[in-house]
């Protein structure tokens, strides 16, 4: 399957899929809707996905897939891998 939608560079695994702000899991943290150009069966995170967290302290929290991917990378202390031309993510080393 080839999805024409634009995907985020960082694709979280199931175990990484939690709200980077409050830690809520899949029951309270989910993709509400995807952009119109995305394949409805695509399981990847799209830049324009509308991601909702119903558990955050301010009530319903809405973010784009791009915002969530960037927040997850920061929270997990990841960085883009320079050896694969930025297509993968690795754990940051001490001192970086």
PyMOL commands that set and color helices and strands:
alter all, ss='L'
color gray80, all
select helices_A, chain A and resi 14-16+65-75
alter helices_A, ss='H'
color red, helices_A
select strands_A, chain A and resi 29-33+50-53+61-64+78-80+89-91
alter strands_A, ss='S'
color yellow, strands_A
deselect
rebuild
show_as cartoon
